[in-house]
Structures are given as structure tokens and as C-alpha cells.
Amino acid sequence: MAFPEYERIAGLPANRPRLAPSNLPGIEEEDATGEVSTLYEYFRSRFGRPQVPGILKCFATHPPLLRHMMDLSESLLFTEGKLTRRHKEMIATAVSSQNDCPYCADGHGYFLRVHGGSKNVLCAIQANKFHAPSLTTAEQMLLIFTQKVNQKSQDICKADVEVMHQAGWNDPQIAEAVHVAALFATFNRVANAFGLKTQGLLAHFEEESDTTTAKTQT
């Protein structure tokens, strides 16, 4: 399967609680019709995930938006591009943590771990400690830059780009970092406004890791 994070999610207990948005209703799978139903089925078959995630249910209230967001996510986020998947998940987790979005911070923190991010890297990103030794100098500059994109994009200047160049990032990579950070600012605001709660994916990852470690030590 091309999406290891969704392969792991598919293996989680089927009886996990399905939390609907608490502020505004999304389009639940059993209520989906027409284009939304078709797009949900495409998601399930393409990603191998048995349940449609809550953020898509929010976008489904406007079917053309759902279609475009699915295309954008698949072509920009869930693929190796100018940036690696791990670097994209680092940005996604950092921006979501800065924006106090528990739904996205948990989900993309989980994806980061699946794509090779260590526990120390995750903890540093969650705490906005971008000078932590668990991060390379290039990663530190990437996260500092995307934090500014997220929080003070109006202040981005040529000097910021030059700092990224000096850290080893090229223009296409920097541009992709801007796109990923900006897209997640949108995701965060939609998830928070609709009232999406955390899926608890990180807790499952750590439980699995602890179980695996215990088995190897016996």
C-alpha cells in the first residue's frame, strides 16, 4: 500500500468511537449521496482507510470544495514532492500545534511518527522548540520559516528566503513549504470551527510502540 499511515489506521480496532463535529454537522457516510458518496468511496478505495476522516466530512458540506481539497491533498501532501513526506508532516504538525488544532495536530503528529519522525522530534515540534538537538539545522530553519508563514506572513521578506537558502533549501522547496503551511492553516480553522475532536491516533501509535519494545525485550 502506498500510504503506510492509512494501512496502520485500517488495523486499529473497528469499534473505535466515531466523533462527529460538535459545532456544525458534517456529511456522515451513511447520509452521503451523489458526488459526495462517490468521493467518499474513492477515498476509501484509494487510501485503504475504512472510515472517512472528519475533515472530509466538513468539506463535504460543499461538494466542489471536497473534490478540490481531496485532489490538493493527494497531489501536495500525500506524496513525495520537492519536500519529503516527513518534512511535510513536520510542517503540518508544527502549524497545527501553533493554531491549537487538536484534530490536525494529533493526526499529523501520528503521520510524522509513521514516516520516521522520532518521539524527540515530535515533542520538540509540539512544544515549538525548533532549536532542539533532535532537529537538524536545515529542519530548524524550515520550521522557523513556516511558523512565520503561519503567524506573520505579512512580514516575510527576501532575507527570510535567504536564510532558507543558507540552510540548504532551494526555491521550489521553499515554495512548497509555503503551500503546505498555508493549506494547514486552512485545515486547522475548518476543523476547529466545525468542532472536530482529536482522533487519539498518537496514543495508539505509542501503545503499539511500547508493545513492540516489550516483546523485543522478552
VOGULUM-537282 format. One record per residue (C-alpha): residue in three letters; x, y, z. Coordinates in Angstrom, 2 decimals, always signed. Layout:
+-----+---------+---------+---------+
|   r |      px |      py |      pz |
+-----+---------+---------+---------+
| ALA |       X |       Y |       Z |
...
+-----+---------+---------+---------+
END
This chain:
+-----+---------+---------+---------+
|   r |      px |      py |      pz |
+-----+---------+---------+---------+
| MET |   +0.00 |   +0.00 |   +0.00 |
| ALA |   +1.33 |   +3.46 |   -0.90 |
| PHE |   +0.06 |   +5.06 |   +2.32 |
| PRO |   +1.59 |   +3.32 |   +5.36 |
| GLU |   -0.21 |   +5.64 |   +7.79 |
| TYR |   -3.59 |   +4.55 |   +6.47 |
| GLU |   -2.55 |   +0.92 |   +6.47 |
| ARG |   -1.86 |   +1.26 |  +10.19 |
| ILE |   -5.14 |   +3.10 |  +10.80 |
| ALA |   -7.02 |   +0.33 |   +8.97 |
| GLY |   -5.58 |   -2.11 |  +11.51 |
| LEU |   -6.89 |   -0.21 |  +14.53 |
| PRO |   -9.90 |   -1.62 |  +16.43 |
| ALA |  -13.07 |   -1.31 |  +14.38 |
| ASN |  -15.10 |   -0.27 |  +17.42 |
| ARG |  -13.21 |   +2.97 |  +18.00 |
| PRO |  -15.64 |   +5.83 |  +18.70 |
| ARG |  -16.59 |   +7.94 |  +15.67 |
| LEU |  -16.69 |  +11.54 |  +16.82 |
| ALA |  -18.89 |  +13.85 |  +14.77 |
| PRO |  -18.15 |  +17.59 |  +14.64 |
| SER |  -19.62 |  +19.19 |  +17.76 |
| ASN |  -20.38 |  +22.69 |  +16.42 |
| LEU |  -21.58 |  +22.21 |  +12.85 |
| PRO |  -22.74 |  +18.97 |  +11.23 |
| GLY |  -20.63 |  +17.42 |   +8.50 |
| ILE |  -21.89 |  +14.90 |   +5.97 |
| GLU |  -21.75 |  +11.47 |   +7.59 |
| GLU |  -21.01 |   +8.45 |   +5.42 |
| GLU |  -24.49 |   +7.00 |   +5.83 |
| ASP |  -26.03 |  +10.31 |   +4.71 |
| ALA |  -23.78 |  +10.86 |   +1.70 |
| THR |  -25.41 |  +10.93 |   -1.73 |
| GLY |  -24.42 |  +11.83 |   -5.28 |
| GLU |  -20.96 |  +13.32 |   -5.75 |
| VAL |  -20.16 |  +13.16 |   -2.03 |
| SER |  -20.91 |   +9.44 |   -1.89 |
| THR |  -18.71 |   +8.87 |   -4.95 |
| LEU |  -15.85 |  +10.87 |   -3.45 |
| TYR |  -16.11 |   +9.03 |   -0.13 |
| GLU |  -15.90 |   +5.71 |   -1.94 |
| TYR |  -12.88 |   +6.95 |   -3.89 |
| PHE |  -11.17 |   +7.92 |   -0.64 |
| ARG |  -11.82 |   +4.53 |   +0.96 |
| SER |  -10.54 |   +2.60 |   -2.05 |
| ARG |   -7.60 |   +4.90 |   -2.81 |
| PHE |   -6.26 |   +5.21 |   +0.72 |
| GLY |   -7.40 |   +1.88 |   +2.13 |
| ARG |   -8.98 |   +3.53 |   +5.16 |
| PRO |  -12.34 |   +2.04 |   +6.17 |
| GLN |  -13.75 |   +5.27 |   +7.60 |
| VAL |  -13.78 |   +8.72 |   +6.03 |
| PRO |  -11.95 |  +11.22 |   +8.29 |
| GLY |  -13.83 |  +14.04 |   +9.92 |
| ILE |  -12.15 |  +16.85 |   +7.99 |
| LEU |  -13.53 |  +15.47 |   +4.71 |
| LYS |  -16.99 |  +15.36 |   +6.24 |
| CYS |  -16.66 |  +19.09 |   +6.95 |
| PHE |  -15.55 |  +19.88 |   +3.39 |
| ALA |  -18.40 |  +17.71 |   +2.07 |
| THR |  -20.92 |  +20.37 |   +3.08 |
| HIS |  -19.80 |  +22.00 |   -0.19 |
| PRO |  -19.15 |  +19.08 |   -2.62 |
| PRO |  -16.96 |  +21.03 |   -5.11 |
| LEU |  -14.72 |  +22.04 |   -2.18 |
| LEU |  -14.47 |  +18.42 |   -1.06 |
| ARG |  -13.40 |  +17.37 |   -4.55 |
| HIS |  -10.77 |  +20.08 |   -4.84 |
| MET |   -9.42 |  +19.55 |   -1.32 |
| MET |   -9.07 |  +15.81 |   -1.93 |
| ASP |   -7.19 |  +16.49 |   -5.18 |
| LEU |   -5.00 |  +19.08 |   -3.49 |
| SER |   -4.22 |  +16.85 |   -0.51 |
| GLU |   -3.30 |  +13.89 |   -2.69 |
| SER |   -1.11 |  +15.90 |   -5.08 |
| LEU |   +0.59 |  +18.14 |   -2.49 |
| LEU |   +0.53 |  +16.44 |   +0.91 |
| PHE |   +0.35 |  +12.67 |   +0.48 |
| THR |   +3.26 |  +12.40 |   -1.92 |
| GLU |   +6.99 |  +12.85 |   -2.10 |
| GLY |   +7.49 |  +16.20 |   -3.81 |
| LYS |  +10.08 |  +18.93 |   -3.52 |
| LEU |   +9.89 |  +18.15 |   +0.19 |
| THR |   +9.77 |  +14.66 |   +1.65 |
| ARG |   +6.64 |  +13.30 |   +3.31 |
| ARG |   +8.44 |  +13.53 |   +6.67 |
| HIS |   +9.23 |  +17.21 |   +6.19 |
| LYS |   +5.64 |  +17.93 |   +5.13 |
| GLU |   +4.32 |  +16.18 |   +8.24 |
| MET |   +6.74 |  +18.17 |  +10.36 |
| ILE |   +5.26 |  +21.37 |   +8.93 |
| ALA |   +1.70 |  +20.09 |   +9.29 |
| THR |   +2.24 |  +19.11 |  +12.93 |
| ALA |   +4.01 |  +22.37 |  +13.79 |
| VAL |   +1.41 |  +24.63 |  +12.19 |
| SER |   -1.47 |  +22.64 |  +13.70 |
| SER |   +0.12 |  +22.86 |  +17.16 |
| GLN |   +0.66 |  +26.62 |  +16.78 |
| ASN |   -3.00 |  +27.02 |  +15.78 |
| ASP |   -4.26 |  +24.92 |  +18.72 |
| CYS |   -5.96 |  +22.40 |  +16.43 |
| PRO |   -6.11 |  +19.12 |  +18.38 |
| TYR |   -7.62 |  +17.20 |  +15.47 |
| CYS |   -4.88 |  +18.05 |  +12.94 |
| ALA |   -2.01 |  +18.11 |  +15.46 |
| ASP |   -2.85 |  +14.58 |  +16.59 |
| GLY |   -3.45 |  +13.16 |  +13.11 |
| HIS |   -0.37 |  +14.65 |  +11.50 |
| GLY |   +1.78 |  +14.01 |  +14.55 |
| TYR |   +0.80 |  +10.38 |  +14.03 |
| PHE |   +1.68 |  +10.60 |  +10.33 |
| LEU |   +5.04 |  +12.15 |  +11.25 |
| ARG |   +5.83 |   +9.21 |  +13.52 |
| VAL |   +4.81 |   +6.72 |  +10.84 |
| HIS |   +7.11 |   +8.47 |   +8.35 |
| GLY |  +10.16 |   +8.23 |  +10.56 |
| GLY |   +9.89 |  +11.18 |  +12.92 |
| SER |  +11.28 |  +10.23 |  +16.33 |
| LYS |   +9.46 |  +10.83 |  +19.60 |
| ASN |  +12.00 |  +13.54 |  +20.45 |
| VAL |  +11.38 |  +15.28 |  +17.12 |
| LEU |   +7.63 |  +15.17 |  +17.69 |
| CYS |   +7.92 |  +16.54 |  +21.24 |
| ALA |  +10.16 |  +19.39 |  +20.07 |
| ILE |   +7.72 |  +20.34 |  +17.32 |
| GLN |   +4.70 |  +20.16 |  +19.60 |
| ALA |   +6.45 |  +22.50 |  +22.05 |
| ASN |   +7.67 |  +24.90 |  +19.32 |
| LYS |  +11.25 |  +24.22 |  +20.43 |
| PHE |  +12.74 |  +24.43 |  +16.98 |
| HIS |  +16.35 |  +24.65 |  +18.13 |
| ALA |  +16.16 |  +21.23 |  +19.77 |
| PRO |  +19.16 |  +18.94 |  +19.04 |
| SER |  +16.82 |  +16.27 |  +17.66 |
| LEU |  +16.26 |  +18.55 |  +14.64 |
| THR |  +18.91 |  +19.20 |  +12.01 |
| THR |  +19.90 |  +22.80 |  +11.30 |
| ALA |  +18.01 |  +22.66 |   +7.99 |
| GLU |  +14.88 |  +21.35 |   +9.74 |
| GLN |  +15.15 |  +24.05 |  +12.40 |
| MET |  +15.21 |  +26.76 |   +9.73 |
| LEU |  +12.33 |  +25.11 |   +7.85 |
| LEU |  +10.14 |  +25.12 |  +10.95 |
| ILE |  +11.06 |  +28.67 |  +11.96 |
| PHE |  +10.27 |  +29.86 |   +8.44 |
| THR |   +6.90 |  +28.10 |   +8.23 |
| GLN |   +5.96 |  +29.36 |  +11.69 |
| LYS |   +6.41 |  +32.88 |  +10.32 |
| VAL |   +4.38 |  +31.97 |   +7.23 |
| ASN |   +1.61 |  +30.78 |   +9.55 |
| GLN |   +1.69 |  +33.60 |  +12.08 |
| LYS |   +3.19 |  +36.65 |  +10.35 |
| SER |   +3.13 |  +36.04 |   +6.61 |
| GLN |   +2.89 |  +39.79 |   +6.00 |
| ASP |   +6.40 |  +40.13 |   +7.43 |
| ILE |   +8.06 |  +37.54 |   +5.19 |
| CYS |  +10.86 |  +39.21 |   +3.23 |
| LYS |  +13.74 |  +38.32 |   +0.95 |
| ALA |  +16.02 |  +37.97 |   +3.97 |
| ASP |  +13.88 |  +35.11 |   +5.28 |
| VAL |  +14.24 |  +33.31 |   +1.97 |
| GLU |  +18.00 |  +33.90 |   +2.02 |
| VAL |  +18.25 |  +32.28 |   +5.46 |
| MET |  +16.49 |  +29.25 |   +4.00 |
| HIS |  +18.94 |  +29.20 |   +1.09 |
| GLN |  +21.85 |  +29.25 |   +3.51 |
| ALA |  +20.33 |  +26.29 |   +5.35 |
| GLY |  +20.31 |  +24.30 |   +2.10 |
| TRP |  +16.74 |  +24.74 |   +0.87 |
| ASN |  +16.12 |  +25.73 |   -2.76 |
| ASP |  +13.34 |  +27.91 |   -4.13 |
| PRO |  +10.99 |  +25.05 |   -5.19 |
| GLN |  +11.30 |  +23.51 |   -1.71 |
| ILE |  +10.67 |  +26.86 |   -0.03 |
| ALA |   +7.63 |  +27.46 |   -2.22 |
| GLU |   +6.24 |  +24.03 |   -1.35 |
| ALA |   +6.81 |  +24.73 |   +2.34 |
| VAL |   +4.73 |  +27.92 |   +1.99 |
| HIS |   +1.92 |  +25.99 |   +0.28 |
| VAL |   +1.86 |  +23.25 |   +2.93 |
| ALA |   +1.90 |  +25.72 |   +5.84 |
| ALA |   -0.85 |  +27.85 |   +4.31 |
| LEU |   -3.00 |  +24.83 |   +3.48 |
| PHE |   -2.78 |  +23.59 |   +7.05 |
| ALA |   -3.78 |  +26.96 |   +8.41 |
| THR |   -6.97 |  +26.46 |   +6.40 |
| PHE |   -7.47 |  +22.88 |   +7.60 |
| ASN |   -6.95 |  +23.98 |  +11.22 |
| ARG |   -9.55 |  +26.73 |  +11.03 |
| VAL |  -12.14 |  +24.47 |   +9.42 |
| ALA |  -11.54 |  +21.66 |  +11.92 |
| ASN |  -11.70 |  +23.99 |  +14.91 |
| ALA |  -14.74 |  +25.92 |  +13.71 |
| PHE |  -16.71 |  +22.73 |  +12.99 |
| GLY |  -15.64 |  +21.33 |  +16.36 |
| LEU |  -13.62 |  +18.28 |  +15.35 |
| LYS |  -12.09 |  +16.46 |  +18.30 |
| THR |   -8.82 |  +14.56 |  +18.36 |
| GLN |   -8.92 |  +11.03 |  +16.96 |
| GLY |   -6.40 |   +9.80 |  +19.53 |
| LEU |   -4.14 |   +8.34 |  +16.85 |
| LEU |   -0.89 |   +9.27 |  +18.58 |
| ALA |   -1.94 |   +7.40 |  +21.70 |
| HIS |   -2.46 |   +4.27 |  +19.60 |
| PHE |   +0.96 |   +4.70 |  +17.99 |
| GLU |   +2.72 |   +4.96 |  +21.33 |
| GLU |   +0.80 |   +1.95 |  +22.67 |
| GLU |   +1.87 |   -0.08 |  +19.64 |
| SER |   +5.48 |   +1.09 |  +20.03 |
| ASP |   +5.53 |   +0.20 |  +23.73 |
| THR |   +4.09 |   -3.24 |  +22.99 |
| THR |   +6.67 |   -3.87 |  +20.26 |
| THR |   +9.52 |   -2.76 |  +22.54 |
| ALA |   +8.29 |   -5.01 |  +25.35 |
| LYS |   +8.14 |   -8.02 |  +23.01 |
| THR |  +11.70 |   -7.46 |  +21.76 |
| GLN |  +12.99 |   -7.28 |  +25.32 |
| THR |  +11.45 |  -10.61 |  +26.40 |
+-----+---------+---------+---------+
END
